Amino acid sequence: MIQMSIAEMAQIMEGRANGDVELSNQAQFHFDSREVKAGDIFLALKGERADGHDYVADAISRGAVLSIVSRAVSSPHILVGDVLVAIAKLASYVRGELKGLKVIGITGSQGKTTTKDLLFSILSNEGETIASLASFNNELGVPLTLLRCTDKSKYCILEMGARKSGDIAALTSLANPDVGAVLKVGNAHLGQFGSQEMIAKTKGELIAGLKSGAVAVLGTYDSFTPEMASAKGVMRVTFGDSAKCDIRAADIEARGGFAHFDLVIGSDRHAVELQILGLHQISNALAAAAIASSLGVSVNRIASALSNHAPLSKWRMELDEANGLTLINDSYNANPESMEAALKVLSLLAQEKGGRSWAFLGLMHELGEASAQMHEEIGVIAQNLGIDYLVVINSKSYLKQINPSIVTVRHFDNWKESLSLSSEFNSGDVILVKASRAEGLEELASAIKTSVMIEAEGENI
């Protein structure tokens, strides 16, 4: 964070300081006392299951020098009416003070985290870059990411998510992005918003909130995003498959499940060899390229960074190979679009490896009334792609339209039961594990990796 005294911080937060401590610009804000280190600041947030005030003493014992609280405690603190509101005020102040900081906001139905990671790889070569941790994209995560910035920071990359209309507008107002990017409007969270039109309206709050002089980066993978309204003076940049896009990919190839293409920006053209699985990653790479280009990064430096980027976030198309087996762990989240993309990668890799394809699929959440139909459609897609084994966990909806003479299907109530199929794996087989995060299928992927691929390495299976 930027340097300030406890009194200055209290004034910005409209709170009252109690105690006299020296704050370092290296101090980090934490709401989990277990993550606190010497010199940090603890946020005593009240949640449904726990009250952060009960952990202030633990945070202090771990080295916290200050707590932000909504009720008085015995150790040094700033007393505010609402801790979350106070942190937002502080983050907004810091954003305004860091005149040279370029802030990037990224939203969309899918690809936010991967795009953020790709962009981080590009921009960190150009100067100090702060980015959202994991998928820290809400009314707490965005302020905390901004508060990690100092006067040495050149870029700040923010994921922006929403649970309801108005959420992204509030985050945009707080962060005042220099660049706002909408990747795609899809079906993720359809159950919450009711329609793609409402999802588009909510994602469009980022573009609508950009100020004159900012840049709107817009994907062209749906009918809504390219049409999102922006204020006068906002520059618009498009990316996608069409030759009409400002940033596009040409001469696309898939090698070993990885995308190879030429990045085309204006008259410049440079080869890119992605190290993250799937042709669907091209759109994320183009989004990152469009953002970086709008910030003045050259095409050759963008292409080089994309080609050297290694996956940063866990459980997203993680690839492991051992004992003749290939495991794709994409268990972090799932929606119809990402599920189809992962199945295409599975099919392609199985063909290249010469083995059989196994899709272990769990539920896709938050799809609303269309959930059953969308699960059925994914089952049909798996069948049409020639997936050899479709293994569904806690969801028979995938199987409703399946022809069992075309694809072998199995159903299990939980992932532990499905692990019994590991005895049927053969060398050359490719295994996909994918579901919404709440299904916890990362445990299945871990079990396959440790008990079948690592422990059995060197044996015949």
C-alpha positions in Angstrom: 0.0 0.0 0.0 1.1 3.6 -0.2 2.7 5.2 2.9 0.3 6.7 5.4 -0.1 7.1 9.1 -2.8 5.5 11.2 -4.5 8.9 11.6 -4.5 9.5 7.9 -6.0 6.1 7.2 -8.7 6.6 9.8 -9.6 9.9 8.3 -9.9 8.4 4.8 -12.1 5.6 6.2 -14.2 8.0 8.2 -13.3 6.1 11.3 -11.5 6.7 14.7 -7.9 5.6 15.3 -7.1 4.0 18.6 -3.4 3.4 19.4 -0.2 4.7 17.9 1.6 2.3 15.5 3.9 2.8 12.5 2.5 1.5 9.3 4.8 0.2 6.6 4.1 0.5 2.8 4.9 -3.2 2.7 1.9 -4.0 4.9 -0.8 -6.3 3.5 -4.5 -6.4 4.4 -5.9 -9.8 5.4 -9.3 -11.0 6.6 -8.0 -14.5 7.4 -5.8 -14.3 10.6 -3.9 -17.3 9.5 -2.4 -15.4 6.6 -1.1 -12.5 8.6 2.6 -11.7 8.8 4.6 -9.2 10.7 3.5 -5.6 10.0 0.2 -6.5 8.3 -3.3 -5.2 8.9 -6.2 -7.4 9.9 -9.8 -6.8 8.7 -12.4 -8.0 11.2 -15.2 -8.8 8.8 -18.5 -10.2 10.0 -19.7 -13.2 8.0 -22.6 -15.6 8.2 -20.5 -18.2 9.9 -17.8 -16.3 11.7 -17.0 -12.9 13.2 -13.6 -11.5 12.4 -13.5 -9.7 15.8 -13.1 -13.1 17.4 -9.7 -13.6 15.6 -8.2 -10.2 16.2 -6.0 -11.6 19.0 -4.8 -14.4 16.8 -3.9 -11.8 14.1 -2.0 -9.7 16.6 -0.1 -12.8 17.8 1.0 -13.5 14.2 2.4 -10.0 13.8 -0.5 -7.7 12.8 0.1 -4.2 13.9 -3.4 -2.9 13.3 -7.0 -4.1 13.0 -9.9 -2.5 11.1 -13.0 -3.2 13.3 -16.6 -2.2 13.7 -16.5 -2.7 17.5 -13.6 -1.7 19.8 -10.9 -4.2 20.7 -8.0 -3.9 23.2 -5.2 -3.8 20.6 -4.5 -0.9 18.1 -7.4 -0.5 15.7 -9.4 1.8 13.6 -13.1 1.8 14.5 -15.4 2.2 11.5 -19.1 1.7 10.9 -18.6 -1.0 8.3 -15.3 -2.7 7.6 -16.1 -3.5 3.9 -17.3 0.0 3.2 -14.2 1.5 4.9 -11.8 -0.7 2.8 -13.6 0.5 -0.4 -13.1 4.1 0.6 -9.4 3.5 1.3 -8.9 1.7 -2.0 -10.6 4.5 -3.9 -8.3 7.0 -2.3 -5.2 5.0 -3.1 -6.4 4.6 -6.7 -6.7 8.4 -7.0 -3.3 9.0 -5.4 -1.4 6.7 -7.8 -1.5 8.9 -10.8 0.8 6.8 -12.9 -0.9 3.5 -12.3 -2.7 1.9 -15.2 -5.7 -0.1 -14.0 -7.3 -2.9 -16.1 -10.7 -4.3 -15.4 -11.7 -7.7 -16.9 -15.1 -9.4 -16.9 -17.0 -11.9 -18.9 -18.8 -15.2 -18.5 -15.7 -17.3 -18.8 -11.9 -16.9 -19.2 -11.4 -14.0 -16.7 -8.8 -15.7 -14.7 -6.9 -17.2 -17.6 -6.9 -13.8 -19.4 -5.7 -12.1 -16.2 -2.9 -14.7 -15.9 -1.8 -14.2 -19.5 -1.9 -10.4 -19.2 0.1 -10.6 -16.0 2.8 -12.5 -18.0 2.9 -9.8 -20.6 2.8 -6.7 -18.3 5.1 -8.0 -15.6 7.9 -7.7 -18.3 7.0 -4.1 -18.7 6.9 -3.0 -15.1 5.7 -3.9 -11.6 2.3 -5.5 -12.0 -0.3 -6.3 -9.3 -3.1 -8.8 -10.2 -6.0 -10.3 -8.5 -5.2 -13.4 -6.5 -7.0 -16.5 -7.6 -10.5 -15.3 -8.6 -10.6 -12.5 -6.1 -13.1 -10.5 -8.1 -15.8 -9.1 -5.8 -16.5 -6.1 -3.5 -13.7 -7.3 -1.1 -11.2 -8.7 -3.6 -11.1 -5.7 -5.9 -10.3 -3.2 -3.1 -7.7 -5.5 -1.5 -6.0 -5.9 -4.9 -5.8 -2.1 -5.3 -4.4 -1.8 -1.8 -1.5 -4.0 -2.8 -0.3 -1.3 -5.2 2.5 1.2 -4.3 4.0 4.1 -6.0 6.3 1.6 -7.8 3.4 -0.3 -9.4 2.8 0.4 -13.1 -0.2 -1.9 -13.7 -3.0 -3.3 -11.7 -5.1 -6.1 -13.2 -8.6 -6.6 -11.7 -11.0 -9.4 -12.3 -14.6 -8.2 -11.9 -17.4 -10.6 -11.1 -21.0 -10.1 -10.2 -23.8 -11.8 -8.3 -26.4 -9.3 -9.2 -26.9 -6.3 -11.4 -25.1 -3.2 -10.2 -22.1 -5.1 -8.8 -19.7 -4.4 -11.7 -20.9 -0.8 -11.9 -19.9 -0.4 -8.3 -16.5 -2.0 -8.9 -15.9 0.1 -12.0 -16.7 3.3 -10.1 -14.2 2.3 -7.3 -11.4 1.2 -9.6 -11.7 3.8 -12.4 -10.1 1.5 -15.0 -7.9 2.8 -17.8 -8.9 -0.3 -19.8 -12.1 -2.3 -19.4 -12.4 -5.7 -21.2 -15.5 -7.9 -21.7 -14.5 -11.3 -23.0 -17.8 -13.0 -23.7 -21.4 -13.2 -22.6 -22.3 -16.8 -22.1 -24.5 -19.0 -19.9 -22.5 -19.0 -16.7 -24.7 -17.9 -13.8 -27.8 -18.0 -16.0 -29.8 -19.2 -13.0 -28.9 -16.0 -11.1 -29.6 -13.5 -13.8 -32.4 -15.2 -15.7 -31.3 -14.5 -19.2 -28.3 -13.8 -21.4 -29.7 -10.3 -21.9 -29.4 -9.6 -18.2 -25.9 -11.1 -18.0 -24.9 -8.8 -20.9 -26.4 -5.8 -19.2 -24.4 -6.6 -16.0 -21.1 -7.3 -17.8 -21.7 -4.1 -19.9 -21.6 -2.0 -16.7 -17.8 -2.1 -17.0 -17.8 -0.6 -20.5 -20.6 1.9 -19.6 -18.6 3.1 -16.6 -15.3 3.8 -18.4 -14.4 7.5 -18.6 -13.4 9.5 -21.6 -9.8 8.6 -22.6 -10.2 5.0 -21.4 -10.1 1.9 -23.7 -12.9 -0.6 -24.1 -11.7 -4.1 -25.2 -14.5 -6.2 -26.6 -14.7 -9.8 -27.6 -16.7 -10.7 -30.7 -17.8 -14.2 -29.7 -21.4 -13.4 -29.0 -23.9 -10.8 -30.3 -24.0 -8.8 -27.1 -20.5 -7.8 -26.3 -19.5 -5.9 -29.5 -22.7 -3.7 -29.1 -22.0 -2.7 -25.5 -22.4 1.1 -25.1 -19.5 3.3 -24.0 -19.2 7.0 -23.2 -18.0 9.6 -25.7 -14.2 9.6 -25.9 -13.8 5.9 -25.0 -11.7 4.1 -27.6 -13.1 0.7 -28.7 -10.9 -2.3 -29.6 -12.2 -5.6 -30.8 -10.7 -9.0 -30.8 -11.8 -12.3 -32.3 -11.8 -14.6 -35.4 -13.0 -12.1 -38.0 -10.6 -10.2 -40.3 -12.6 -7.1 -39.3 -11.3 -7.4 -35.7 -8.5 -5.1 -34.5 -6.7 -8.0 -32.9 -7.1 -11.5 -34.4 -5.5 -14.9 -34.8 -4.5 -16.4 -38.2 -3.1 -19.7 -39.4 -4.4 -21.6 -36.3 -3.1 -25.1 -35.6 -3.4 -27.5 -32.7 -0.3 -29.4 -31.7 -0.5 -31.8 -28.8 -3.7 -30.0 -27.6 -1.9 -26.6 -27.6 -2.8 -23.7 -29.9 -0.3 -22.3 -32.4 -1.3 -19.2 -34.3 -0.1 -15.9 -35.7 -1.1 -12.9 -33.6 -2.2 -10.1 -36.0 -2.4 -6.5 -34.8 -2.7 -4.0 -37.6 0.1 -4.7 -40.1 2.2 -6.6 -37.5 2.2 -10.3 -37.3 4.1 -12.6 -34.9 3.9 -16.3 -34.1 2.5 -17.5 -30.8 2.8 -21.0 -29.3 0.6 -21.3 -26.2 1.5 -23.6 -23.4 -2.0 -23.8 -22.0 -4.3 -26.5 -23.3 -7.1 -26.0 -25.8 -7.9 -24.0 -28.9 -10.4 -22.1 -26.8 -7.4 -20.4 -25.1 -6.9 -18.4 -28.2 -9.7 -16.0 -27.3 -8.2 -15.4 -23.9 -4.7 -14.8 -25.5 -6.3 -12.3 -27.9 -8.0 -10.5 -25.1 -4.7 -10.2 -23.2 -3.0 -9.1 -26.4 -5.6 -6.5 -27.1 -5.3 -5.0 -23.6 -1.5 -5.0 -23.7 -1.5 -3.4 -27.1 -3.8 -0.6 -26.0 -1.3 0.1 -23.2 1.5 0.5 -25.7 3.2 -3.0 -25.6 4.7 -4.0 -28.9 3.3 -7.0 -30.8 6.6 -8.9 -30.7 6.8 -8.5 -26.9 3.2 -9.6 -26.5 3.7 -12.7 -28.7 6.9 -13.6 -26.8 5.2 -13.3 -23.4 2.2 -15.4 -24.5 4.5 -18.1 -25.9 6.4 -18.3 -22.6 3.4 -18.1 -20.3 3.0 -21.1 -18.0 -0.3 -21.8 -16.2 -0.5 -19.8 -12.9 -3.9 -20.8 -11.5 -4.6 -24.4 -10.3 -7.3 -26.8 -11.5 -7.7 -25.0 -14.9 -6.8 -27.3 -17.7 -3.8 -28.7 -15.7 -2.0 -31.3 -17.7 -0.2 -34.3 -16.1 1.4 -37.2 -17.9 2.8 -40.3 -16.2 2.8 -44.0 -16.6 1.3 -43.7 -20.1 -1.7 -41.8 -18.9 -2.7 -38.2 -19.6 -4.8 -36.3 -17.0 -6.6 -33.0 -17.7 -7.7 -31.5 -14.4 -10.2 -28.7 -15.2 -12.2 -29.0 -12.0 -12.1 -25.4 -10.9 -15.4 -24.5 -12.6 -17.8 -25.4 -15.4 -20.4 -24.0 -17.7 -21.7 -25.2 -21.0 -19.1 -23.3 -23.1 -16.1 -24.3 -21.1 -17.4 -27.9 -20.8 -17.6 -28.2 -24.6 -14.2 -26.7 -25.0 -12.6 -29.1 -22.5 -14.3 -32.1 -24.3 -12.9 -31.0 -27.6 -9.4 -30.9 -26.0 -10.0 -34.4 -24.6 -11.1 -35.8 -28.0 -8.1 -34.2 -29.8 -5.5 -35.4 -27.3 -6.9 -39.0 -27.2 -6.6 -39.1 -31.0 -3.0 -37.9 -30.9 -2.1 -40.3 -28.0 -3.8 -43.2 -29.7 -5.7 -44.2 -26.5 -9.2 -43.9 -25.2 -11.0 -40.8 -23.9 -12.5 -40.7 -20.5 -14.7 -37.8 -19.4 -15.5 -37.7 -15.7 -18.1 -35.0 -15.4 -19.9 -33.5 -12.5 -22.7 -31.0 -12.2 -22.6 -27.5 -13.8 -24.2 -25.1 -11.3 -26.2 -21.9 -11.6 -27.9 -22.6 -14.9 -31.4 -22.1 -13.7 -34.4 -23.6 -15.4 -32.3 -24.6 -18.5 -30.0 -26.7 -16.4 -31.3 -30.1 -17.3 -31.4 -29.3 -21.0 -27.9 -27.9 -21.0 -26.6 -31.0 -19.3 -28.3 -33.1 -21.9 -26.7 -31.1 -24.7 -23.3 -31.6 -23.2 -23.9 -35.3 -23.2 -24.8 -35.2 -26.9 -21.7 -33.1 -27.6 -19.5 -35.7 -25.9 -21.2 -38.4 -28.0 -20.7 -36.5 -31.2 -17.0 -35.9 -30.4 -16.5 -39.6 -30.1 -15.7 -39.7 -26.4 -15.2 -43.3 -25.5 -16.3 -43.3 -21.8 -18.7 -40.7 -20.3 -18.6 -41.0 -16.5 -21.1 -38.8 -14.8 -21.0 -38.1 -11.1 -24.1 -37.0 -9.2 -25.9 -36.1 -12.4 -27.8 -38.4 -14.8 -29.0 -35.4 -16.9 -25.9 -35.8 -19.1 -27.1 -39.2 -20.2 -30.7 -38.6 -21.2 -30.1 -38.2 -24.9 -27.1 -40.6 -25.1 -27.0 -43.6 -27.3 -25.2 -46.3 -25.2 -24.2 -48.2 -28.4 -22.0 -45.2 -29.4 -20.5 -44.2 -26.1 -19.9 -46.2 -22.9 -21.7 -44.5 -20.0 -21.3 -44.9 -16.3 -23.0 -43.2 -13.4 -21.8 -42.8 -9.8 -23.3 -41.0 -6.8 -19.9 -39.7 -5.7 -16.3 -39.4 -7.0 -14.9 -42.0 -4.7 -17.1 -44.7 -6.3 -16.0 -43.5 -9.8 -12.3 -44.1 -8.8 -13.0 -47.8 -9.2 -12.8 -47.3 -13.0 -9.1 -46.5 -12.7 -8.3 -50.2 -12.9 -9.6 -50.1 -16.5 -7.3 -47.4 -17.7 -4.8 -48.4 -20.4 -1.6 -46.8 -21.5 -2.3 -44.0 -24.0 -5.7 -43.1 -22.4 -6.6 -39.5 -21.7 -8.7 -38.5 -18.7 -10.7 -35.3 -18.2 -12.1 -34.3 -14.8 -14.5 -31.3 -14.9 -17.4 -29.9 -12.9 -18.4 -26.8 -11.1 -16.2 -25.9 -8.1 -18.8 -26.9 -5.5 -18.7 -30.5 -6.7 -15.1 -30.9 -5.4 -13.9 -33.0 -8.3 -10.3 -31.7 -7.7 -10.2 -34.5 -5.2 -10.9 -37.1 -7.9 -8.2 -35.6 -10.1 -5.8 -35.7 -7.2 -6.7 -39.3 -6.4 -6.1 -40.4 -10.0 -2.8 -38.6 -10.1 -1.4 -40.0 -6.9 -2.8 -43.5 -6.8 -2.9 -44.4 -10.5 -0.3 -42.2 -12.2 2.4 -41.6 -9.7 2.3 -44.6 -7.3 1.8 -47.0 -10.3 4.5 -45.4 -12.4 6.7 -48.1 -13.8 4.0 -50.8 -13.5 1.8 -52.1 -16.4 -1.7 -51.0 -16.1 
